[in-house]
């Protein structure tokens, strides 16, 4: 979404309040009137649908483009389509504000740049129009990115930017002691507990503040251990031995001290700064960190590398981030909107997504381009991370699921309850969300 580092719905920190969560359920803020999951559609807005065959000037609404590259991309479209120019509308950086302005059903915007976790909700509420798959170069994309673009068996959004986390490590420190970067949780814990303090460093950190980032970190750990939050039938399966193993891995790291307590306050930027300033041996974060950590003036420039996230017995499971482009169902110029999406998802623009925007593209062959590999040496690791990653639950009420998961997990990480107790209670909360 825009150029946010995670490509994920980054929200404000929120304390866990079980009474408030119950009030949300009872008051209908979680469950829309008449709305359920699966193939049934939530009650949408009463606004009049737009024109599927309309053409003319269109708007592209997105979160803040912090890299400042999108206007240049649209210049290429506008030069070739003077009768159908595209205007960029940048919304506030906060994901909640973007969500509020893109949703609700209105004709202000034609093309919506959605966080991948919003596709199901927007489709279920009738805010975006279904798309014909043949109009877009989907076969050229990395296969996992399509998983969050469909709802109820139909394509509702076209992947534009992807994202998957990597493990950053201090190569100079590991080389000095003859160690390789960790490929398992046990190796990560050992190196973090022994090598890091011997070199005046903290061990490992991710994003453990109670927000969307914690949801993603916990989901990665749970899936790496063989568990999940929802099953294939859409019902909660989070109260399982595998899920407990994943959450306990993080909680144990905090208790043992190889995950520093400061990590409980880290979002993406705080954790990046800790690694980039030379205070961490290992960091779980998104690809946007790489060019910043390698830039002149960085304390770790030329002294770090990246590998896939580890798991209990080998490579761990990642979680996909990124954004996708959708057509507002209320747009009066939907034919032009679809053509603009085809342009933005084409190979030339996808190359610019990386070279000018610094964001991971969705086209598979760009990850093997020799020129790009020389400029972005982390691309092979990133490609493997995306291919091994899975989507977050594609449900209309994802925001409520994430709130419950991150808040309960935070209580466990703080030591206020056990993983077994927390996940058992969470399973009950989620049954209320998905029923």
C-alpha positions in Angstrom: 0.0 0.0 0.0 1.7 3.2 -1.2 5.4 2.7 -0.2 5.0 1.6 3.4 7.8 -0.7 4.4 5.7 -3.7 5.2 3.2 -3.3 2.5 0.9 -4.3 5.3 -1.9 -2.6 7.2 0.4 -0.8 9.7 -1.9 0.4 12.5 -1.5 2.3 15.7 -0.5 0.4 18.8 -3.5 -0.9 20.7 -3.7 -2.3 24.2 -5.7 -5.4 24.6 -9.1 -4.9 26.1 -11.2 -8.0 26.2 -14.3 -6.1 27.3 -13.9 -3.7 24.4 -13.6 -6.6 22.0 -16.8 -8.0 23.3 -18.5 -4.7 22.9 -17.4 -4.6 19.3 -18.9 -7.9 18.7 -22.2 -7.1 20.4 -22.4 -3.7 18.7 -21.9 -5.0 15.2 -18.6 -3.3 14.6 -17.0 -6.7 13.9 -19.9 -8.5 12.3 -21.8 -6.4 9.7 -25.5 -6.8 9.8 -26.4 -9.8 7.6 -22.7 -10.4 6.8 -20.9 -13.7 7.1 -17.7 -15.2 5.7 -17.1 -17.5 2.8 -19.0 -17.0 -0.5 -21.8 -15.1 1.0 -21.5 -11.3 0.6 -21.6 -8.7 3.3 -24.1 -6.0 3.2 -22.7 -3.3 1.0 -23.4 0.4 0.5 -26.5 1.6 -1.4 -24.5 3.8 -3.8 -25.2 3.4 -7.5 -22.7 1.2 -9.3 -20.6 2.9 -12.0 -20.2 2.2 -15.7 -18.2 -1.0 -16.6 -17.7 0.4 -20.1 -16.9 4.0 -19.3 -13.7 5.7 -20.4 -12.0 9.0 -19.7 -9.8 10.6 -17.0 -9.3 8.4 -14.0 -7.8 8.7 -10.5 -5.4 6.3 -8.8 -5.8 6.5 -5.0 -3.0 5.1 -2.8 -1.3 5.5 0.5 1.6 8.0 0.6 4.2 7.3 -2.1 7.2 7.9 0.1 9.6 7.0 -2.7 8.0 9.6 -5.0 8.1 7.4 -8.1 4.5 6.9 -9.0 3.9 10.3 -10.6 6.8 9.5 -13.0 5.2 6.1 -13.8 1.8 7.8 -14.5 3.6 10.3 -16.8 4.3 7.4 -19.2 0.6 6.4 -19.2 -0.5 10.0 -19.7 1.8 10.6 -22.6 0.3 7.5 -24.4 -3.3 8.2 -23.4 -3.9 12.0 -23.6 -7.7 11.5 -23.7 -7.7 9.2 -20.6 -5.1 10.8 -18.2 -4.5 9.3 -14.8 -4.3 11.5 -11.7 -2.4 10.3 -8.6 -4.2 10.9 -5.3 -2.0 10.3 -2.3 -3.9 9.6 1.0 -2.5 9.9 4.5 0.3 7.5 5.5 -1.8 5.9 8.3 -3.3 2.7 7.0 -6.6 3.2 9.0 -7.0 6.6 7.2 -6.3 5.0 3.8 -8.8 2.2 4.5 -11.5 4.6 5.5 -11.1 6.8 2.5 -10.9 3.9 0.0 -13.8 2.0 1.4 -17.4 2.8 2.0 -18.5 2.9 -1.6 -18.1 6.1 -3.5 -17.2 7.3 -7.0 -14.3 9.6 -6.0 -11.6 7.2 -7.0 -11.4 4.8 -10.0 -8.3 2.6 -9.2 -7.6 1.7 -5.6 -4.2 0.6 -4.4 -5.2 -1.8 -1.6 -3.2 -3.5 1.1 -3.4 -7.2 0.2 -5.3 -8.0 3.5 -8.2 -5.7 2.4 -9.2 -7.5 -0.9 -11.6 -9.9 0.7 -13.4 -7.2 2.7 -13.7 -4.8 -0.2 -14.9 -7.6 -2.5 -17.4 -8.9 0.0 -18.9 -5.5 0.7 -19.3 -4.8 -3.0 -16.8 -1.9 -3.1 -14.7 -3.2 -5.9 -15.6 -4.8 -9.3 -14.7 -8.3 -10.4 -12.0 -8.5 -13.1 -11.5 -10.8 -16.1 -8.2 -12.7 -15.6 -7.3 -12.8 -19.3 -6.9 -9.0 -19.3 -3.8 -9.1 -17.1 -0.4 -10.8 -17.2 -1.1 -13.0 -14.2 1.0 -16.0 -15.6 4.1 -13.8 -15.4 3.7 -13.2 -11.7 5.2 -15.1 -8.8 2.5 -17.7 -8.1 1.9 -16.9 -4.3 1.0 -13.3 -5.0 -2.3 -14.3 -6.6 -3.6 -16.0 -3.4 -4.8 -12.7 -1.9 -6.2 -11.2 -5.2 -9.2 -13.5 -5.4 -12.4 -13.8 -3.4 -15.1 -16.4 -3.7 -13.3 -17.8 -6.8 -13.1 -14.6 -8.7 -10.3 -12.1 -9.4 -11.0 -8.8 -7.7 -7.5 -7.2 -7.6 -4.3 -7.4 -9.6 -1.0 -7.8 -7.6 1.2 -4.8 -7.9 3.8 -5.0 -5.1 4.7 -8.1 -3.1 6.7 -8.5 0.2 8.1 -11.2 2.3 10.4 -10.9 5.3 14.1 -12.0 5.4 16.5 -12.6 8.3 19.2 -9.9 8.3 22.5 -10.9 10.0 25.8 -9.3 10.8 28.2 -11.1 8.5 31.3 -9.6 10.0 30.5 -10.9 13.4 29.6 -14.4 12.3 32.7 -14.6 10.1 34.8 -13.5 13.0 33.7 -16.6 15.0 33.5 -19.0 12.1 29.7 -19.3 12.2 27.2 -19.5 9.4 23.8 -17.7 9.5 21.2 -19.7 11.3 18.9 -22.0 9.4 16.9 -23.3 12.4 15.4 -21.8 15.5 17.9 -23.6 17.7 20.8 -22.1 15.8 19.2 -18.6 16.0 18.7 -19.0 19.7 22.2 -20.3 20.3 24.0 -17.6 18.3 21.8 -14.9 19.8 22.5 -16.0 23.3 26.2 -16.6 23.0 27.8 -14.7 20.1 25.7 -11.5 20.4 26.6 -10.6 24.0 30.2 -11.5 23.4 30.3 -8.7 20.8 28.2 -6.2 22.7 25.1 -6.8 20.7 21.5 -7.8 21.4 20.5 -11.1 19.8 17.4 -11.1 17.7 14.4 -8.8 17.1 11.3 -8.7 15.0 8.3 -6.4 15.3 6.7 -7.3 18.6 4.7 -4.2 19.4 1.0 -4.9 19.6 -0.1 -4.0 16.0 -0.3 -5.6 12.6 3.4 -6.4 12.6 3.1 -8.6 15.7 0.2 -10.5 14.0 2.6 -11.2 11.1 5.5 -12.2 13.3 3.3 -14.6 15.3 1.7 -16.0 12.2 5.1 -16.7 10.7 6.2 -18.5 13.9 2.9 -20.5 14.1 3.0 -21.6 10.5 6.7 -22.4 10.7 5.9 -24.8 13.5 3.2 -26.4 11.4 0.2 -24.6 12.9 -2.2 -22.0 11.7 -4.9 -19.6 12.8 -7.8 -20.7 10.6 -8.3 -24.0 9.0 -9.4 -24.7 5.4 -13.0 -24.5 6.6 -12.5 -21.0 7.9 -12.8 -22.0 11.5 -10.2 -21.4 14.2 -7.4 -23.9 14.7 -5.1 -21.7 16.7 -5.5 -23.7 19.9 -3.1 -26.4 18.7 0.2 -27.8 19.9 1.9 -26.5 16.8 0.5 -23.0 17.3 1.6 -23.1 20.9 5.1 -24.1 19.8 5.4 -21.1 17.5 4.2 -18.5 20.1 6.3 -20.1 22.8 9.4 -19.7 20.7 9.0 -16.0 20.8 8.0 -15.9 24.5 10.9 -18.1 25.5 13.3 -15.9 23.6 12.1 -12.9 25.7 12.3 -14.8 28.9 15.8 -16.1 28.1 17.0 -12.6 27.1 18.2 -13.4 23.6 15.3 -11.3 22.3 15.8 -8.0 24.1 12.8 -6.5 25.9 13.0 -3.4 23.7 11.7 -5.6 20.9 8.3 -5.4 22.6 8.2 -1.7 21.5 9.5 -2.3 18.0 7.6 -1.7 14.8 9.4 -1.8 11.4 11.3 1.4 11.7 12.4 1.0 15.3 13.8 -2.5 14.6 15.5 -1.3 11.4 17.2 1.5 13.3 18.4 -0.9 16.0 20.0 -3.2 13.4 21.3 -0.4 11.1 22.9 1.4 14.0 24.8 -1.8 15.0 22.9 -2.9 18.0 21.5 -6.2 16.8 23.0 -9.5 15.5 19.8 -10.6 13.8 16.7 -8.9 12.5 13.5 -10.1 11.0 12.3 -7.4 8.6 11.1 -6.6 5.1 13.2 -6.0 2.0 13.0 -2.2 2.2 15.6 -2.4 5.0 18.4 -3.7 2.7 19.2 -0.5 0.7 18.9 1.6 3.8 21.3 -0.6 5.8 23.7 -0.7 2.8 23.7 3.1 2.3 26.7 5.3 3.1 26.6 6.3 6.7 25.0 3.1 7.9 26.9 1.5 10.7 26.5 -2.0 9.1 27.1 -1.1 5.4 29.1 -3.9 3.9 28.9 -5.9 7.1 25.5 -7.7 6.8 23.7 -10.3 4.7 20.3 -11.8 4.4 19.0 -15.4 4.5 15.5 -16.9 4.6 13.6 -17.0 7.9 14.5 -20.1 9.9 12.0 -22.5 11.4 12.2 -25.4 13.9 13.8 -27.8 11.5 14.9 -25.7 8.5 13.4 -22.9 6.5 10.5 -21.2 8.1 7.2 -19.9 6.7 6.8 -16.3 5.7 3.8 -14.1 5.4 3.0 -12.2 2.2 2.7 -8.5 2.2 2.3 -6.0 -0.6 -0.5 -4.3 -2.4 -2.9 -4.9 -5.3 -4.9 -2.7 -7.7 -8.6 -2.8 -7.9 -11.4 -1.0 -9.8 -14.0 0.8 -7.7 -17.4 -0.6 -8.4 -18.7 3.0 -8.3 -16.3 4.3 -11.0 -17.9 5.7 -14.1 -14.7 5.0 -16.1 -14.1 1.3 -15.4 -12.8 0.4 -18.9 -10.0 3.0 -18.6 -9.4 1.9 -14.9 -8.9 -1.7 -16.1 -6.5 -0.6 -18.8 -4.5 1.5 -16.3 -4.2 -1.5 -14.1 -2.9 -3.6 -17.0 -0.3 -0.9 -17.7 0.8 -0.7 -14.0 1.1 -4.5 -13.8 3.1 -4.7 -17.0 6.8 -5.7 -17.0 8.2 -2.2 -17.8 6.4 -0.6 -14.9 7.1 -3.5 -12.6 10.8 -3.0 -13.3 10.3 0.7 -12.2 8.6 -0.5 -9.0 12.0 -2.0 -8.0 14.5 0.4 -9.6 12.6 3.7 -8.8 10.4 2.7 -5.9 12.6 0.2 -4.1 9.7 -2.2 -3.8 9.5 -5.9 -4.6 7.9 -6.4 -8.0 5.4 -9.3 -8.8 7.0 -10.3 -12.1 8.9 -13.5 -11.7 11.6 -13.1 -14.3 12.8 -9.8 -12.8 14.3 -11.7 -10.0 16.7 -13.4 -12.4 17.6 -10.3 -14.4 21.5 -10.0 -14.4 21.4 -6.2 -14.3 19.0 -6.1 -11.4 20.8 -8.8 -9.5 24.0 -6.8 -9.6 22.2 -3.7 -8.3 19.9 -5.6 -5.8 21.9 -8.7 -4.7 19.2 -9.8 -2.2 16.7 -10.7 -5.0 17.3 -14.4 -4.9 16.7 -14.6 -1.2 13.6 -12.4 -1.6 12.3 -14.6 -4.4 12.7 -17.7 -2.3 11.0 -15.9 0.6 8.0 -15.0 -1.5 7.7 -18.4 -3.0 7.7 -20.0 0.5 5.3 -17.4 2.0 1.6 -17.7 2.5 -1.2 -15.1 2.7 -2.9 -13.9 5.8 -6.4 -15.2 6.3 -8.4 -13.9 3.3 -11.6 -13.1 5.3 -13.7 -9.9 5.2 -13.2 -9.4 9.0 -9.5 -9.8 8.9 -8.9 -6.5 10.8 -10.8 -7.9 13.8 -8.9 -11.2 13.6 -5.6 -9.3 13.6 -6.6 -7.2 16.6 -7.4 -10.3 18.6 -4.3 -12.2 17.6 -1.8 -9.5 18.2 -3.3 -8.4 21.5 -3.5 -11.9 22.9 0.0 -12.7 21.7 1.3 -9.5 23.4 -0.1 -10.7 26.7 1.8 -14.0 26.3 5.0 -12.2 25.3 4.7 -10.0 28.4 4.4 -13.1 30.6 0.9 -12.2 31.7 -0.5 -15.6 30.6 0.7 -18.8 29.1 0.6 -19.6 25.4 -1.9 -22.4 26.1 -4.3 -20.2 28.0 -3.9 -17.3 25.6 -4.5 -19.3 22.5 -7.5 -21.2 24.0 -9.1 -17.9 24.8 -8.2 -16.6 21.3 -9.9 -19.5 19.6 -13.1 -18.6 21.4 -12.8 -14.9 20.3 -12.2 -15.9 16.7 -15.2 -18.2 16.6 -17.2 -15.0 17.3 -15.4 -13.2 14.5 -15.9 -15.9 11.8 -19.3 -17.3 12.8 
